[in-house]
Amino acid sequence: MALHPYLIFDGNAREAALFYAQVFGLDEPQIMTYGSMHSEYMPPGAENLVMHTYLDIAGGKLMISDNYPGGPYQQGNNFSIAVVTNDEAAIRSAFEKLKEGGTVKLELQEMPWSKCYGSLTDRFNVEWQFSHED
């Protein structure tokens, strides 16, 4: 069974999805909007919010949406996304791009469990960990 992190944003899910696609060198993702549901229950202005999209990154899926229109939203800090791959160049590239506007917690470096490990919080306040796996 695969686990897929699901990130919920407060109106900027499209921006985040496009940014992450660029960071990891992916095509622009297909985005389903709340307006595509044609629901009479959607509040005005919610039609372009992201209902669901996902990115295939290093063999896993990162799922993304905006909060349900009109629902309460609280940004959490109880998750991180771990990117584990044997492609050190990809790790270094993504790390450099994600740290723009973010905060580096640990620069990429060799650790006992990884020849290239680092962590940061990106400009959307999402925590990322990168680890090289042989």
N, C-alpha and C positions, 0 to 999 in steps of 0.2 A: 504494500500500500504506500502510495506517495503522499507526502504532506506538502501543501502549497501555501506559503504565506499569503495572506489577503490583507491588503492595505486599504483603509477607508480614509478618504480625504474630505475636507469641508469646502468643496467647490473648485478645487484645483487638481482633481484627479487627471484630467486630460493633460495638463502641463507636466505633471509628474510622470505619467506614462510615456509621453513623448521624450522627456528628458532621459528617462531610464533606457528607452529604446536607443537613443543616440549614444549614451554611455557605453552600452554593450554591443554597439554596431549592428543593431537589428533593424528590420523594416518597420515602418510605422504600423502599430497594431490596429486591428479592426476594433472599433469602439461602438458599443451598443449604448444608446442614450435612454434616459427615462422617457423622453418624448416619443421614442420608437414604440412604446407600449400603447400609445393612443388611449391612455387611461383618463377617465373623467375626474379621477381623484388626485391628479397631480396639481400642485399649486402653480400658479402662473410664474414663469421664469425658470422652471425646473426642466424644461424640455431638452436643453442642451447639456445637462449634467450627465456624467458617466454612470450608467447603470452597471456595466461590466466590461472589462477588457483584461487581457493577460499578455504577459511576455514570456517566451521560452528563453531561460537563461541557464546556461551550463547544465542542461538536462533536467531542469525543474521549471515549474511555472510560478510566476509572480502575478497574482491576481490583484486587480485594482478597481475601485469604484469610488464614487462620491457617496457621502452619507445620504440616506433616504431623505428626500425633500421634506422639510418641515420637522424632521426628527431631531432629537437632541444629539449633540456631537461633543465628544470629549477626546482630545488627543491623548493617547496613552504612551507609556514608556516601557511597556512590559513585553516588548518583542525586539528582535533584531533579525537581520537576514544574513545568513552565512553563505558565502560563495566559496565553494571548495572545488578546485580544478587543478589539473597538472599543467595548465598553460600560464606560466609566470608572466609572459608579456601581456596577456589579457588581464591578469590581476593588476599589474602595474598601471595599465591604461585606464581601467575602470576606476581604480583608487584615485588617480590624479584628477579625473573628471568629477568624481563625486565629492572630493574635498573642496572644490570651488564653491564658496559660499557656505561651507559646512565647517565642522570642527573635528580635527584629527585627535583621536584619543591615543592611538599608538601608530607611529609611522611604520611602514612596511619594513620588516626586518626578520632575520633568522631567529627561530625559536626552537626549543627542543623537539617540538612536534611538527614543525613546518619550516621549510627553508625560506618561506616568504609569507609572513603573517602581519596583519595590521587591522586596525579598526577605526571607524570614524562615524560621525553623525552628519548626515547630508543636510542640504539647505531646506529640506522638508521635515526635518527633525526625525528622520528614520535612521536607526543605527545599523551599520553594516560591519561585518567581519569578513576578512579575506584570508584564505589559507591555501597554500600550495600542497597538493596531495600527489605523492609519487605514484 
